Amino acid sequence: MAETALADDMLNGMAEICRYLNIKPRRGYELAEKGQLPLFKIGDRKWQGRKSTLRRHIERLEAAATYSSQSGVSSLAADRRPMSETAVRNFK
């Protein structure tokens, strides 16, 4: 039962991940290489990800996308650094 749930939650390969996120593969690779998507590789092969982890990541980005009353610039636009190891651990 748990294996079925895990299999349903997994996205295998950048094409599948990009279809899920509705982005182009080139953009998916750029974001993954910069550490801006919570993806992983098993060995040195295809990118993998979990739907549930990507949903939480998107929810966190939405919550952070508040506009500063002083600058009128989204906090996301101001900070495009990759997620740190600590942030990745805390994200889970």
HTML snippet that shows the backbone in 3Dmol.js (N, CA, C, O; Angstrom):
<script src="https://3Dmol.org/build/3Dmol-min.js"></script>
<div id="view" style="width:600px;height:400px;position:relative"></div>
<script>
const pdb = `
ATOM      1  N   MET A   1       0.817  -1.190   0.000  1.00  0.00           N
ATOM      2  CA  MET A   1       0.000   0.000   0.000  1.00  0.00           C
ATOM      3  C   MET A   1       0.862   1.257   0.000  1.00  0.00           C
ATOM      4  O   MET A   1       0.616   2.180  -0.776  1.00  0.00           O
ATOM      5  N   ALA A   2       1.881   1.295   0.875  1.00  0.00           N
ATOM      6  CA  ALA A   2       2.768   2.457   0.932  1.00  0.00           C
ATOM      7  C   ALA A   2       3.555   2.605  -0.361  1.00  0.00           C
ATOM      8  O   ALA A   2       3.838   3.723  -0.792  1.00  0.00           O
ATOM      9  N   GLU A   3       3.911   1.485  -0.983  1.00  0.00           N
ATOM     10  CA  GLU A   3       4.648   1.536  -2.245  1.00  0.00           C
ATOM     11  C   GLU A   3       3.801   2.159  -3.336  1.00  0.00           C
ATOM     12  O   GLU A   3       4.311   2.910  -4.167  1.00  0.00           O
ATOM     13  N   THR A   4       2.504   1.852  -3.343  1.00  0.00           N
ATOM     14  CA  THR A   4       1.602   2.438  -4.331  1.00  0.00           C
ATOM     15  C   THR A   4       1.518   3.941  -4.129  1.00  0.00           C
ATOM     16  O   THR A   4       1.548   4.700  -5.098  1.00  0.00           O
ATOM     17  N   ALA A   5       1.412   4.377  -2.881  1.00  0.00           N
ATOM     18  CA  ALA A   5       1.339   5.802  -2.591  1.00  0.00           C
ATOM     19  C   ALA A   5       2.617   6.511  -3.036  1.00  0.00           C
ATOM     20  O   ALA A   5       2.555   7.598  -3.610  1.00  0.00           O
ATOM     21  N   LEU A   6       3.763   5.907  -2.778  1.00  0.00           N
ATOM     22  CA  LEU A   6       5.032   6.491  -3.195  1.00  0.00           C
ATOM     23  C   LEU A   6       5.113   6.556  -4.717  1.00  0.00           C
ATOM     24  O   LEU A   6       5.522   7.574  -5.276  1.00  0.00           O
ATOM     25  N   ALA A   7       4.729   5.488  -5.379  1.00  0.00           N
ATOM     26  CA  ALA A   7       4.775   5.463  -6.845  1.00  0.00           C
ATOM     27  C   ALA A   7       3.863   6.529  -7.439  1.00  0.00           C
ATOM     28  O   ALA A   7       4.211   7.150  -8.443  1.00  0.00           O
ATOM     29  N   ASP A   8       2.707   6.746  -6.835  1.00  0.00           N
ATOM     30  CA  ASP A   8       1.777   7.772  -7.322  1.00  0.00           C
ATOM     31  C   ASP A   8       2.305   9.180  -7.075  1.00  0.00           C
ATOM     32  O   ASP A   8       1.939  10.116  -7.785  1.00  0.00           O
ATOM     33  N   ASP A   9       3.158   9.331  -6.079  1.00  0.00           N
ATOM     34  CA  ASP A   9       3.689  10.646  -5.706  1.00  0.00           C
ATOM     35  C   ASP A   9       4.938  11.013  -6.506  1.00  0.00           C
ATOM     36  O   ASP A   9       5.309  12.185  -6.561  1.00  0.00           O
ATOM     37  N   MET A  10       5.591  10.027  -7.125  1.00  0.00           N
ATOM     38  CA  MET A  10       6.866  10.274  -7.808  1.00  0.00           C
ATOM     39  C   MET A  10       6.682  10.783  -9.231  1.00  0.00           C
ATOM     40  O   MET A  10       5.765  10.377  -9.945  1.00  0.00           O
ATOM     41  N   LEU A  11       7.575  11.678  -9.621  1.00  0.00           N
ATOM     42  CA  LEU A  11       7.691  12.158 -10.997  1.00  0.00           C
ATOM     43  C   LEU A  11       9.068  11.730 -11.482  1.00  0.00           C
ATOM     44  O   LEU A  11      10.077  12.076 -10.867  1.00  0.00           O
ATOM     45  N   ASN A  12       9.119  10.986 -12.569  1.00  0.00           N
ATOM     46  CA  ASN A  12      10.373  10.427 -13.070  1.00  0.00           C
ATOM     47  C   ASN A  12      10.769  11.090 -14.374  1.00  0.00           C
ATOM     48  O   ASN A  12      10.092  10.938 -15.391  1.00  0.00           O
ATOM     49  N   GLY A  13      11.850  11.814 -14.340  1.00  0.00           N
ATOM     50  CA  GLY A  13      12.357  12.481 -15.536  1.00  0.00           C
ATOM     51  C   GLY A  13      11.861  13.912 -15.655  1.00  0.00           C
ATOM     52  O   GLY A  13      10.775  14.259 -15.191  1.00  0.00           O
ATOM     53  N   MET A  14      12.688  14.731 -16.289  1.00  0.00           N
ATOM     54  CA  MET A  14      12.372  16.154 -16.398  1.00  0.00           C
ATOM     55  C   MET A  14      11.107  16.403 -17.217  1.00  0.00           C
ATOM     56  O   MET A  14      10.362  17.337 -16.922  1.00  0.00           O
ATOM     57  N   ALA A  15      10.855  15.592 -18.229  1.00  0.00           N
ATOM     58  CA  ALA A  15       9.651  15.793 -19.043  1.00  0.00           C
ATOM     59  C   ALA A  15       8.395  15.660 -18.183  1.00  0.00           C
ATOM     60  O   ALA A  15       7.478  16.474 -18.292  1.00  0.00           O
ATOM     61  N   GLU A  16       8.353  14.646 -17.335  1.00  0.00           N
ATOM     62  CA  GLU A  16       7.197  14.429 -16.461  1.00  0.00           C
ATOM     63  C   GLU A  16       7.085  15.543 -15.416  1.00  0.00           C
ATOM     64  O   GLU A  16       5.987  16.019 -15.124  1.00  0.00           O
ATOM     65  N   ILE A  17       8.221  15.953 -14.858  1.00  0.00           N
ATOM     66  CA  ILE A  17       8.232  17.035 -13.872  1.00  0.00           C
ATOM     67  C   ILE A  17       7.714  18.324 -14.508  1.00  0.00           C
ATOM     68  O   ILE A  17       6.898  19.028 -13.912  1.00  0.00           O
ATOM     69  N   CYS A  18       8.179  18.629 -15.699  1.00  0.00           N
ATOM     70  CA  CYS A  18       7.783  19.862 -16.382  1.00  0.00           C
ATOM     71  C   CYS A  18       6.309  19.843 -16.783  1.00  0.00           C
ATOM     72  O   CYS A  18       5.642  20.875 -16.724  1.00  0.00           O
ATOM     73  N   ARG A  19       5.800  18.698 -17.185  1.00  0.00           N
ATOM     74  CA  ARG A  19       4.359  18.594 -17.468  1.00  0.00           C
ATOM     75  C   ARG A  19       3.560  18.891 -16.208  1.00  0.00           C
ATOM     76  O   ARG A  19       2.553  19.598 -16.259  1.00  0.00           O
ATOM     77  N   TYR A  20       4.008  18.354 -15.080  1.00  0.00           N
ATOM     78  CA  TYR A  20       3.320  18.572 -13.808  1.00  0.00           C
ATOM     79  C   TYR A  20       3.337  20.048 -13.419  1.00  0.00           C
ATOM     80  O   TYR A  20       2.337  20.575 -12.932  1.00  0.00           O
ATOM     81  N   LEU A  21       4.478  20.719 -13.635  1.00  0.00           N
ATOM     82  CA  LEU A  21       4.622  22.131 -13.271  1.00  0.00           C
ATOM     83  C   LEU A  21       4.154  23.080 -14.367  1.00  0.00           C
ATOM     84  O   LEU A  21       4.069  24.289 -14.148  1.00  0.00           O
ATOM     85  N   ASN A  22       3.853  22.540 -15.541  1.00  0.00           N
ATOM     86  CA  ASN A  22       3.439  23.343 -16.695  1.00  0.00           C
ATOM     87  C   ASN A  22       4.516  24.364 -17.083  1.00  0.00           C
ATOM     88  O   ASN A  22       4.235  25.544 -17.291  1.00  0.00           O
ATOM     89  N   ILE A  23       5.752  23.872 -17.172  1.00  0.00           N
ATOM     90  CA  ILE A  23       6.866  24.703 -17.630  1.00  0.00           C
ATOM     91  C   ILE A  23       7.597  23.945 -18.737  1.00  0.00           C
ATOM     92  O   ILE A  23       7.410  22.739 -18.903  1.00  0.00           O
ATOM     93  N   LYS A  24       8.420  24.652 -19.479  1.00  0.00           N
ATOM     94  CA  LYS A  24       9.199  24.025 -20.549  1.00  0.00           C
ATOM     95  C   LYS A  24      10.394  23.285 -19.951  1.00  0.00           C
ATOM     96  O   LYS A  24      10.943  23.704 -18.932  1.00  0.00           O
ATOM     97  N   PRO A  25      10.797  22.180 -20.592  1.00  0.00           N
ATOM     98  CA  PRO A  25      11.925  21.398 -20.069  1.00  0.00           C
ATOM     99  C   PRO A  25      13.199  22.215 -19.868  1.00  0.00           C
ATOM    100  O   PRO A  25      13.910  22.019 -18.882  1.00  0.00           O
ATOM    101  N   ARG A  26      13.488  23.111 -20.777  1.00  0.00           N
ATOM    102  CA  ARG A  26      14.696  23.929 -20.628  1.00  0.00           C
ATOM    103  C   ARG A  26      14.666  24.707 -19.312  1.00  0.00           C
ATOM    104  O   ARG A  26      15.675  24.789 -18.611  1.00  0.00           O
ATOM    105  N   ARG A  27      13.504  25.278 -18.980  1.00  0.00           N
ATOM    106  CA  ARG A  27      13.349  26.027 -17.730  1.00  0.00           C
ATOM    107  C   ARG A  27      13.468  25.087 -16.528  1.00  0.00           C
ATOM    108  O   ARG A  27      14.052  25.445 -15.505  1.00  0.00           O
ATOM    109  N   GLY A  28      12.913  23.891 -16.663  1.00  0.00           N
ATOM    110  CA  GLY A  28      13.021  22.905 -15.589  1.00  0.00           C
ATOM    111  C   GLY A  28      14.459  22.550 -15.277  1.00  0.00           C
ATOM    112  O   GLY A  28      14.847  22.485 -14.111  1.00  0.00           O
ATOM    113  N   TYR A  29      15.264  22.316 -16.326  1.00  0.00           N
ATOM    114  CA  TYR A  29      16.684  22.009 -16.123  1.00  0.00           C
ATOM    115  C   TYR A  29      17.411  23.193 -15.489  1.00  0.00           C
ATOM    116  O   TYR A  29      18.240  23.008 -14.598  1.00  0.00           O
ATOM    117  N   GLU A  30      17.102  24.409 -15.943  1.00  0.00           N
ATOM    118  CA  GLU A  30      17.749  25.602 -15.367  1.00  0.00           C
ATOM    119  C   GLU A  30      17.452  25.703 -13.876  1.00  0.00           C
ATOM    120  O   GLU A  30      18.365  25.904 -13.075  1.00  0.00           O
ATOM    121  N   LEU A  31      16.193  25.566 -13.499  1.00  0.00           N
ATOM    122  CA  LEU A  31      15.808  25.672 -12.092  1.00  0.00           C
ATOM    123  C   LEU A  31      16.409  24.548 -11.257  1.00  0.00           C
ATOM    124  O   LEU A  31      16.838  24.772 -10.125  1.00  0.00           O
ATOM    125  N   ALA A  32      16.440  23.342 -11.812  1.00  0.00           N
ATOM    126  CA  ALA A  32      17.007  22.212 -11.080  1.00  0.00           C
ATOM    127  C   ALA A  32      18.504  22.394 -10.854  1.00  0.00           C
ATOM    128  O   ALA A  32      18.998  22.163  -9.750  1.00  0.00           O
ATOM    129  N   GLU A  33      19.223  22.804 -11.888  1.00  0.00           N
ATOM    130  CA  GLU A  33      20.670  22.992 -11.767  1.00  0.00           C
ATOM    131  C   GLU A  33      21.023  24.105 -10.786  1.00  0.00           C
ATOM    132  O   GLU A  33      22.068  24.050 -10.139  1.00  0.00           O
ATOM    133  N   LYS A  34      20.161  25.113 -10.670  1.00  0.00           N
ATOM    134  CA  LYS A  34      20.389  26.214  -9.732  1.00  0.00           C
ATOM    135  C   LYS A  34      19.929  25.872  -8.317  1.00  0.00           C
ATOM    136  O   LYS A  34      20.142  26.654  -7.390  1.00  0.00           O
ATOM    137  N   GLY A  35      19.304  24.718  -8.148  1.00  0.00           N
ATOM    138  CA  GLY A  35      18.812  24.329  -6.826  1.00  0.00           C
ATOM    139  C   GLY A  35      17.517  25.021  -6.454  1.00  0.00           C
ATOM    140  O   GLY A  35      17.183  25.098  -5.271  1.00  0.00           O
ATOM    141  N   GLN A  36      16.782  25.522  -7.423  1.00  0.00           N
ATOM    142  CA  GLN A  36      15.555  26.259  -7.135  1.00  0.00           C
ATOM    143  C   GLN A  36      14.303  25.390  -7.209  1.00  0.00           C
ATOM    144  O   GLN A  36      13.194  25.878  -6.995  1.00  0.00           O
ATOM    145  N   LEU A  37      14.477  24.120  -7.508  1.00  0.00           N
ATOM    146  CA  LEU A  37      13.382  23.149  -7.436  1.00  0.00           C
ATOM    147  C   LEU A  37      13.841  22.007  -6.538  1.00  0.00           C
ATOM    148  O   LEU A  37      14.995  21.585  -6.625  1.00  0.00           O
ATOM    149  N   PRO A  38      12.972  21.503  -5.685  1.00  0.00           N
ATOM    150  CA  PRO A  38      13.353  20.400  -4.795  1.00  0.00           C
ATOM    151  C   PRO A  38      13.326  19.066  -5.528  1.00  0.00           C
ATOM    152  O   PRO A  38      12.419  18.256  -5.338  1.00  0.00           O
ATOM    153  N   LEU A  39      14.330  18.852  -6.364  1.00  0.00           N
ATOM    154  CA  LEU A  39      14.460  17.630  -7.150  1.00  0.00           C
ATOM    155  C   LEU A  39      15.728  16.902  -6.745  1.00  0.00           C
ATOM    156  O   LEU A  39      16.576  17.455  -6.045  1.00  0.00           O
ATOM    157  N   PHE A  40      15.851  15.679  -7.182  1.00  0.00           N
ATOM    158  CA  PHE A  40      17.045  14.896  -6.873  1.00  0.00           C
ATOM    159  C   PHE A  40      17.311  13.930  -8.010  1.00  0.00           C
ATOM    160  O   PHE A  40      16.458  13.687  -8.864  1.00  0.00           O
ATOM    161  N   LYS A  41      18.515  13.389  -7.998  1.00  0.00           N
ATOM    162  CA  LYS A  41      18.899  12.352  -8.952  1.00  0.00           C
ATOM    163  C   LYS A  41      19.288  11.114  -8.164  1.00  0.00           C
ATOM    164  O   LYS A  41      19.890  11.205  -7.095  1.00  0.00           O
ATOM    165  N   ILE A  42      18.939   9.970  -8.701  1.00  0.00           N
ATOM    166  CA  ILE A  42      19.422   8.717  -8.135  1.00  0.00           C
ATOM    167  C   ILE A  42      20.603   8.329  -9.009  1.00  0.00           C
ATOM    168  O   ILE A  42      20.438   7.997 -10.183  1.00  0.00           O
ATOM    169  N   GLY A  43      21.802   8.374  -8.426  1.00  0.00           N
ATOM    170  CA  GLY A  43      23.015   8.220  -9.230  1.00  0.00           C
ATOM    171  C   GLY A  43      23.215   9.485 -10.031  1.00  0.00           C
ATOM    172  O   GLY A  43      22.975  10.586  -9.536  1.00  0.00           O
ATOM    173  N   ASP A  44      23.648   9.336 -11.249  1.00  0.00           N
ATOM    174  CA  ASP A  44      23.862  10.492 -12.117  1.00  0.00           C
ATOM    175  C   ASP A  44      22.866  10.466 -13.269  1.00  0.00           C
ATOM    176  O   ASP A  44      23.180  10.901 -14.377  1.00  0.00           O
ATOM    177  N   ARG A  45      21.698   9.971 -13.015  1.00  0.00           N
ATOM    178  CA  ARG A  45      20.709   9.749 -14.064  1.00  0.00           C
ATOM    179  C   ARG A  45      19.641  10.825 -14.095  1.00  0.00           C
ATOM    180  O   ARG A  45      19.920  12.008 -13.900  1.00  0.00           O
ATOM    181  N   LYS A  46      18.429  10.399 -14.340  1.00  0.00           N
ATOM    182  CA  LYS A  46      17.300  11.306 -14.522  1.00  0.00           C
ATOM    183  C   LYS A  46      16.942  12.062 -13.245  1.00  0.00           C
ATOM    184  O   LYS A  46      17.116  11.570 -12.130  1.00  0.00           O
ATOM    185  N   TRP A  47      16.439  13.269 -13.453  1.00  0.00           N
ATOM    186  CA  TRP A  47      15.893  14.043 -12.343  1.00  0.00           C
ATOM    187  C   TRP A  47      14.627  13.357 -11.850  1.00  0.00           C
ATOM    188  O   TRP A  47      13.858  12.808 -12.638  1.00  0.00           O
ATOM    189  N   GLN A  48      14.421  13.394 -10.548  1.00  0.00           N
ATOM    190  CA  GLN A  48      13.246  12.812  -9.910  1.00  0.00           C
ATOM    191  C   GLN A  48      12.667  13.845  -8.953  1.00  0.00           C
ATOM    192  O   GLN A  48      13.379  14.738  -8.493  1.00  0.00           O
ATOM    193  N   GLY A  49      11.407  13.729  -8.660  1.00  0.00           N
ATOM    194  CA  GLY A  49      10.782  14.615  -7.692  1.00  0.00           C
ATOM    195  C   GLY A  49       9.491  14.009  -7.190  1.00  0.00           C
ATOM    196  O   GLY A  49       8.957  13.066  -7.774  1.00  0.00           O
ATOM    197  N   ARG A  50       9.004  14.560  -6.108  1.00  0.00           N
ATOM    198  CA  ARG A  50       7.726  14.128  -5.549  1.00  0.00           C
ATOM    199  C   ARG A  50       6.699  15.229  -5.767  1.00  0.00           C
ATOM    200  O   ARG A  50       6.992  16.410  -5.581  1.00  0.00           O
ATOM    201  N   LYS A  51       5.513  14.840  -6.157  1.00  0.00           N
ATOM    202  CA  LYS A  51       4.431  15.811  -6.329  1.00  0.00           C
ATOM    203  C   LYS A  51       4.176  16.548  -5.021  1.00  0.00           C
ATOM    204  O   LYS A  51       4.008  17.767  -5.014  1.00  0.00           O
ATOM    205  N   SER A  52       4.147  15.810  -3.917  1.00  0.00           N
ATOM    206  CA  SER A  52       3.850  16.424  -2.619  1.00  0.00           C
ATOM    207  C   SER A  52       4.911  17.452  -2.235  1.00  0.00           C
ATOM    208  O   SER A  52       4.579  18.508  -1.697  1.00  0.00           O
ATOM    209  N   THR A  53       6.171  17.161  -2.502  1.00  0.00           N
ATOM    210  CA  THR A  53       7.257  18.098  -2.182  1.00  0.00           C
ATOM    211  C   THR A  53       7.173  19.333  -3.067  1.00  0.00           C
ATOM    212  O   THR A  53       7.377  20.452  -2.595  1.00  0.00           O
ATOM    213  N   LEU A  54       6.875  19.139  -4.339  1.00  0.00           N
ATOM    214  CA  LEU A  54       6.737  20.281  -5.253  1.00  0.00           C
ATOM    215  C   LEU A  54       5.546  21.152  -4.862  1.00  0.00           C
ATOM    216  O   LEU A  54       5.620  22.378  -4.946  1.00  0.00           O
ATOM    217  N   ARG A  55       4.444  20.522  -4.434  1.00  0.00           N
ATOM    218  CA  ARG A  55       3.279  21.308  -3.981  1.00  0.00           C
ATOM    219  C   ARG A  55       3.645  22.167  -2.776  1.00  0.00           C
ATOM    220  O   ARG A  55       3.310  23.350  -2.731  1.00  0.00           O
ATOM    221  N   ARG A  56       4.334  21.572  -1.795  1.00  0.00           N
ATOM    222  CA  ARG A  56       4.746  22.347  -0.611  1.00  0.00           C
ATOM    223  C   ARG A  56       5.696  23.472  -0.999  1.00  0.00           C
ATOM    224  O   ARG A  56       5.616  24.571  -0.451  1.00  0.00           O
ATOM    225  N   HIS A  57       6.596  23.201  -1.942  1.00  0.00           N
ATOM    226  CA  HIS A  57       7.546  24.214  -2.415  1.00  0.00           C
ATOM    227  C   HIS A  57       6.788  25.383  -3.047  1.00  0.00           C
ATOM    228  O   HIS A  57       7.101  26.542  -2.775  1.00  0.00           O
ATOM    229  N   ILE A  58       5.808  25.092  -3.876  1.00  0.00           N
ATOM    230  CA  ILE A  58       5.010  26.132  -4.524  1.00  0.00           C
ATOM    231  C   ILE A  58       4.217  26.918  -3.483  1.00  0.00           C
ATOM    232  O   ILE A  58       4.133  28.143  -3.570  1.00  0.00           O
ATOM    233  N   GLU A  59       3.639  26.236  -2.508  1.00  0.00           N
ATOM    234  CA  GLU A  59       2.908  26.927  -1.444  1.00  0.00           C
ATOM    235  C   GLU A  59       3.823  27.872  -0.679  1.00  0.00           C
ATOM    236  O   GLU A  59       3.424  28.983  -0.330  1.00  0.00           O
ATOM    237  N   ARG A  60       5.062  27.427  -0.417  1.00  0.00           N
ATOM    238  CA  ARG A  60       6.017  28.279   0.290  1.00  0.00           C
ATOM    239  C   ARG A  60       6.384  29.501  -0.549  1.00  0.00           C
ATOM    240  O   ARG A  60       6.507  30.606  -0.020  1.00  0.00           O
ATOM    241  N   LEU A  61       6.558  29.301  -1.859  1.00  0.00           N
ATOM    242  CA  LEU A  61       6.865  30.419  -2.750  1.00  0.00           C
ATOM    243  C   LEU A  61       5.703  31.411  -2.798  1.00  0.00           C
ATOM    244  O   LEU A  61       5.915  32.624  -2.801  1.00  0.00           O
ATOM    245  N   GLU A  62       4.489  30.894  -2.836  1.00  0.00           N
ATOM    246  CA  GLU A  62       3.316  31.766  -2.850  1.00  0.00           C
ATOM    247  C   GLU A  62       3.239  32.587  -1.570  1.00  0.00           C
ATOM    248  O   GLU A  62       2.931  33.779  -1.610  1.00  0.00           O
ATOM    249  N   ALA A  63       3.519  31.950  -0.431  1.00  0.00           N
ATOM    250  CA  ALA A  63       3.479  32.656   0.852  1.00  0.00           C
ATOM    251  C   ALA A  63       4.552  33.738   0.926  1.00  0.00           C
ATOM    252  O   ALA A  63       4.348  34.783   1.543  1.00  0.00           O
ATOM    253  N   ALA A  64       5.699  33.481   0.290  1.00  0.00           N
ATOM    254  CA  ALA A  64       6.805  34.443   0.324  1.00  0.00           C
ATOM    255  C   ALA A  64       6.606  35.581  -0.671  1.00  0.00           C
ATOM    256  O   ALA A  64       7.306  36.592  -0.607  1.00  0.00           O
ATOM    257  N   ALA A  65       5.663  35.425  -1.581  1.00  0.00           N
ATOM    258  CA  ALA A  65       5.474  36.423  -2.640  1.00  0.00           C
ATOM    259  C   ALA A  65       4.606  37.581  -2.159  1.00  0.00           C
ATOM    260  O   ALA A  65       3.629  37.950  -2.811  1.00  0.00           O
ATOM    261  N   THR A  66       4.963  38.137  -1.035  1.00  0.00           N
ATOM    262  CA  THR A  66       4.249  39.301  -0.529  1.00  0.00           C
ATOM    263  C   THR A  66       4.966  40.556  -1.006  1.00  0.00           C
ATOM    264  O   THR A  66       6.190  40.574  -1.132  1.00  0.00           O
ATOM    265  N   TYR A  67       4.224  41.558  -1.257  1.00  0.00           N
ATOM    266  CA  TYR A  67       4.815  42.791  -1.755  1.00  0.00           C
ATOM    267  C   TYR A  67       5.177  43.718  -0.603  1.00  0.00           C
ATOM    268  O   TYR A  67       4.410  43.922   0.337  1.00  0.00           O
ATOM    269  N   SER A  68       6.339  44.249  -0.716  1.00  0.00           N
ATOM    270  CA  SER A  68       6.802  45.219   0.272  1.00  0.00           C
ATOM    271  C   SER A  68       6.072  46.539   0.041  1.00  0.00           C
ATOM    272  O   SER A  68       5.980  47.020  -1.089  1.00  0.00           O
ATOM    273  N   SER A  69       5.570  47.102   1.095  1.00  0.00           N
ATOM    274  CA  SER A  69       4.841  48.369   0.939  1.00  0.00           C
ATOM    275  C   SER A  69       5.786  49.511   0.563  1.00  0.00           C
ATOM    276  O   SER A  69       5.346  50.519   0.011  1.00  0.00           O
ATOM    277  N   GLN A  70       7.082  49.363   0.858  1.00  0.00           N
ATOM    278  CA  GLN A  70       8.035  50.428   0.530  1.00  0.00           C
ATOM    279  C   GLN A  70       8.509  50.341  -0.910  1.00  0.00           C
ATOM    280  O   GLN A  70       8.540  51.353  -1.611  1.00  0.00           O
ATOM    281  N   SER A  71       8.878  49.151  -1.361  1.00  0.00           N
ATOM    282  CA  SER A  71       9.483  49.050  -2.686  1.00  0.00           C
ATOM    283  C   SER A  71       8.515  48.590  -3.759  1.00  0.00           C
ATOM    284  O   SER A  71       8.743  48.839  -4.943  1.00  0.00           O
ATOM    285  N   GLY A  72       7.428  47.915  -3.364  1.00  0.00           N
ATOM    286  CA  GLY A  72       6.499  47.402  -4.344  1.00  0.00           C
ATOM    287  C   GLY A  72       7.080  46.245  -5.144  1.00  0.00           C
ATOM    288  O   GLY A  72       6.531  45.872  -6.182  1.00  0.00           O
ATOM    289  N   VAL A  73       8.186  45.673  -4.672  1.00  0.00           N
ATOM    290  CA  VAL A  73       8.839  44.569  -5.372  1.00  0.00           C
ATOM    291  C   VAL A  73       8.582  43.294  -4.590  1.00  0.00           C
ATOM    292  O   VAL A  73       8.699  43.275  -3.365  1.00  0.00           O
ATOM    293  N   SER A  74       8.238  42.253  -5.284  1.00  0.00           N
ATOM    294  CA  SER A  74       7.998  40.966  -4.657  1.00  0.00           C
ATOM    295  C   SER A  74       9.267  40.498  -3.953  1.00  0.00           C
ATOM    296  O   SER A  74      10.370  40.659  -4.475  1.00  0.00           O
ATOM    297  N   SER A  75       9.105  39.923  -2.773  1.00  0.00           N
ATOM    298  CA  SER A  75      10.266  39.382  -2.073  1.00  0.00           C
ATOM    299  C   SER A  75      10.886  38.236  -2.859  1.00  0.00           C
ATOM    300  O   SER A  75      12.084  37.983  -2.727  1.00  0.00           O
ATOM    301  N   LEU A  76      10.106  37.541  -3.668  1.00  0.00           N
ATOM    302  CA  LEU A  76      10.671  36.484  -4.504  1.00  0.00           C
ATOM    303  C   LEU A  76      11.567  37.051  -5.588  1.00  0.00           C
ATOM    304  O   LEU A  76      12.625  36.493  -5.880  1.00  0.00           O
ATOM    305  N   ALA A  77      11.151  38.151  -6.180  1.00  0.00           N
ATOM    306  CA  ALA A  77      11.950  38.749  -7.242  1.00  0.00           C
ATOM    307  C   ALA A  77      13.283  39.241  -6.699  1.00  0.00           C
ATOM    308  O   ALA A  77      14.286  39.229  -7.412  1.00  0.00           O
ATOM    309  N   ALA A  78      13.300  39.669  -5.455  1.00  0.00           N
ATOM    310  CA  ALA A  78      14.517  40.205  -4.862  1.00  0.00           C
ATOM    311  C   ALA A  78      15.492  39.095  -4.471  1.00  0.00           C
ATOM    312  O   ALA A  78      16.695  39.343  -4.390  1.00  0.00           O
ATOM    313  N   ASP A  79      14.999  37.869  -4.226  1.00  0.00           N
ATOM    314  CA  ASP A  79      15.858  36.801  -3.745  1.00  0.00           C
ATOM    315  C   ASP A  79      15.718  35.584  -4.646  1.00  0.00           C
ATOM    316  O   ASP A  79      14.771  34.808  -4.511  1.00  0.00           O
ATOM    317  N   ARG A  80      16.654  35.421  -5.555  1.00  0.00           N
ATOM    318  CA  ARG A  80      16.608  34.286  -6.476  1.00  0.00           C
ATOM    319  C   ARG A  80      17.756  33.306  -6.222  1.00  0.00           C
ATOM    320  O   ARG A  80      18.159  32.568  -7.122  1.00  0.00           O
ATOM    321  N   ARG A  81      18.277  33.302  -5.000  1.00  0.00           N
ATOM    322  CA  ARG A  81      19.351  32.378  -4.671  1.00  0.00           C
ATOM    323  C   ARG A  81      18.817  30.957  -4.553  1.00  0.00           C
ATOM    324  O   ARG A  81      17.651  30.759  -4.212  1.00  0.00           O
ATOM    325  N   PRO A  82      19.666  29.962  -4.834  1.00  0.00           N
ATOM    326  CA  PRO A  82      19.241  28.574  -4.657  1.00  0.00           C
ATOM    327  C   PRO A  82      18.954  28.282  -3.190  1.00  0.00           C
ATOM    328  O   PRO A  82      19.463  28.964  -2.301  1.00  0.00           O
ATOM    329  N   MET A  83      18.146  27.274  -2.949  1.00  0.00           N
ATOM    330  CA  MET A  83      17.856  26.869  -1.582  1.00  0.00           C
ATOM    331  C   MET A  83      19.121  26.310  -0.938  1.00  0.00           C
ATOM    332  O   MET A  83      19.844  25.527  -1.555  1.00  0.00           O
ATOM    333  N   SER A  84      19.385  26.712   0.296  1.00  0.00           N
ATOM    334  CA  SER A  84      20.542  26.186   1.017  1.00  0.00           C
ATOM    335  C   SER A  84      20.236  24.775   1.508  1.00  0.00           C
ATOM    336  O   SER A  84      19.083  24.345   1.505  1.00  0.00           O
ATOM    337  N   GLU A  85      21.267  24.065   1.926  1.00  0.00           N
ATOM    338  CA  GLU A  85      21.073  22.715   2.467  1.00  0.00           C
ATOM    339  C   GLU A  85      20.150  22.753   3.676  1.00  0.00           C
ATOM    340  O   GLU A  85      19.306  21.873   3.845  1.00  0.00           O
ATOM    341  N   THR A  86      20.311  23.781   4.527  1.00  0.00           N
ATOM    342  CA  THR A  86      19.464  23.920   5.707  1.00  0.00           C
ATOM    343  C   THR A  86      18.016  24.133   5.298  1.00  0.00           C
ATOM    344  O   THR A  86      17.110  23.539   5.883  1.00  0.00           O
ATOM    345  N   ALA A  87      17.791  24.975   4.297  1.00  0.00           N
ATOM    346  CA  ALA A  87      16.440  25.230   3.826  1.00  0.00           C
ATOM    347  C   ALA A  87      15.814  23.968   3.256  1.00  0.00           C
ATOM    348  O   ALA A  87      14.624  23.720   3.445  1.00  0.00           O
ATOM    349  N   VAL A  88      16.613  23.173   2.561  1.00  0.00           N
ATOM    350  CA  VAL A  88      16.102  21.918   1.987  1.00  0.00           C
ATOM    351  C   VAL A  88      15.704  20.970   3.109  1.00  0.00           C
ATOM    352  O   VAL A  88      14.646  20.345   3.044  1.00  0.00           O
ATOM    353  N   ARG A  89      16.547  20.856   4.148  1.00  0.00           N
ATOM    354  CA  ARG A  89      16.221  19.985   5.279  1.00  0.00           C
ATOM    355  C   ARG A  89      14.971  20.483   5.988  1.00  0.00           C
ATOM    356  O   ARG A  89      14.103  19.681   6.332  1.00  0.00           O
ATOM    357  N   ASN A  90      14.859  21.793   6.215  1.00  0.00           N
ATOM    358  CA  ASN A  90      13.699  22.355   6.900  1.00  0.00           C
ATOM    359  C   ASN A  90      12.444  22.261   6.057  1.00  0.00           C
ATOM    360  O   ASN A  90      11.334  22.207   6.587  1.00  0.00           O
ATOM    361  N   PHE A  91      12.616  22.242   4.758  1.00  0.00           N
ATOM    362  CA  PHE A  91      11.497  22.179   3.829  1.00  0.00           C
ATOM    363  C   PHE A  91      10.758  20.852   3.939  1.00  0.00           C
ATOM    364  O   PHE A  91       9.540  20.794   3.772  1.00  0.00           O
ATOM    365  N   LYS A  92      11.499  19.792   4.221  1.00  0.00           N
ATOM    366  CA  LYS A  92      10.905  18.448   4.318  1.00  0.00           C
ATOM    367  C   LYS A  92      10.092  18.403   5.550  1.00  0.00           C
ATOM    368  O   LYS A  92       9.488  17.374   5.854  1.00  0.00           O
TER     369      LYS A  92
END
`;
const viewer = $3Dmol.createViewer("view");
viewer.addModel(pdb, "pdb");
viewer.setStyle({}, {cartoon: {color: "spectrum"}});
viewer.zoomTo();
viewer.render();
</script>
